[in-house]
Amino acid sequence: MSQLKIVPMSTAVADSVRETMKAPVYGFPAHREVPKGRAPCRHCLKLIRPGLEELILFEYDAFHLQGVPPMPGPVYIHAEPCSVFAGNGHLPEEYRGQPLTFEAFGENRERLGEKRIQDAEGDAALEEMFSEPRVRYVHARSTTAGCYLFRVERA
């Protein structure tokens, strides 16, 4: 497998949201609550545990500074500080076996393709997508909710 890098939300963005309770770029109010179901943190890429932890819900544009138009959507982070994901180039364990949609993008945010997975073959699907030289990065999204989860790049 070629070297891939899983890119979570930056600590600077997560800390700013926790401190201001406002969405980056847009300034919309963020919302803090106890999760009622599956809620993945975009910073540590682990699940926020219902009944044990709280989440912050806010608008986030995964394409910020990568061209127009903006495409904000709802995301979660842990309400309390968490360690940023520092993986080994493979899908985070929390996402294995989950229905995911990978969207491949090239220069100028050109959408080059999409793969939907529902099993443990996510690493192989990413490898196949990155075999296309024009692919610059891939966004991982929840297939069921449609929301942005994390970005994948060549290491």
N, C-alpha and C positions, 0 to 999 in steps of 0.2 A: 504494500500500500504506500502511495506517495504521502508525504508529510502534509497533514491538514491541521488547521488551527481552528478550534471552536472559540468564537469571540462573544462573550457575554456583554451585557450592558456595563458601561464603565462605572468604576467606584465613584468618580466625581459626579456623575449624573445621579446615581442612587443616593449618595450622601446629600446632594442638593435637594432632592425631592423629600427626603426625610426631614431635613432642616426647615424647608420653606412650606412644605405641604402644597406645592404647586408643580404642575407639569413643566418640564423644560421646554423652552422655545415659546410655548403658547401661554403659559401662566394660568391655565385652568386649574381650579382647585383639585387637589388630590383627596382621596377618601380612604380612611383607615377603618378596617373591620376584621372580624374573625372569619376565616374562609369557611364556606359551606360545602365545598367540594374540592376537586383537584385544582390547585392553584400553584403553578410553577413560578418561582422567583427568577427574574431575568438577570439577576446579578450573580448569585451563587449556582443557579441552574438546578437547585433542589426544590422539592415540594414544600410548600408552607403547610405545616401540620394543623389540621382543623382541631380546635379546642386547646391547642398548646401554644400556638403562635398567632400573631396578627399579620395582616397584609396591608399594603398601600396600593390602591388602584389609581392609575393616572394615564393620561394620553402620552404616547411616545411615537416619534417618527423614526423608524429604523433607517430611513433614507436621508435623514437630515444631513445637509452639506454634500449630498451626492446627486444633485440635480432636482429638477422640478417635474411634476408637481409634488408637493408634500403628500405623504400618505400616513397620517397618524392613526393610531388605533390603541385600544386599551391594553395595558400590561399590569403585572403585579411585581412587587418586590417585598421582601420581608420588612415589616415595620421597624424591627430592630436591626442594627448593623449585622451583616453576615460577610463571610470571606468570599471574595470574588472567585469564580470558577477558574481553576488552573489545571485543566485536563491534559491528556496525553495525545490529543489529536483524534480521539475517538468520541463517538456520541456519549454524552453523559448517561450514566446508568439509569437515571430517572425517566429517560425517554425511550429506552429500549422496549420494544414490544408495543409502543403506543402508535396510533395512527398519525403519521407525520406527512407533511407535504414539503418537498424541497423545491425551491424556485431558483433557477440558475440565471445569473445576470452577467452581462459583458460590459464593454465600454459604454459610457453614457447611459448607464442603467438599462441597456437593452435586455429585454427578457428573452432568454435563449431556450428555456425549457422548464419542464416540471416533472417531478416523479412523486408518486404517492406510495408510501410504504405502510405496512401494518404489522411488521414482524421485526425480528432482530437483525434484518439485513440492511440496516441504515448505513453502516460504514461502507458496505459494498456499493450501495446506490450512490453515495457521495463520491466514491472513487470513480465510478463510471461517469458521473457528471463532470468531474474535474479532468477526465481524459480528453475532453473537448478543450483545446487550447484557448478558445475565446472566452471561456468562463473565468470571470474575475472573482466572484464570490457567490455564495448560495445562502438564501434565507431559509431557515427552518420554521415552519408554521404548524400549529395544531390543525389537523385535518377536520376534527370535529367542531372546534370553536372558530377556526380561521385566523387566530391571533398569532402575531410574531413571537417567536421563542428565542432564537439566537442566530448569529451569522457564522458561516464557515468560510475560511479563506485558505489559500495555499500557505504553508508555513514559510 
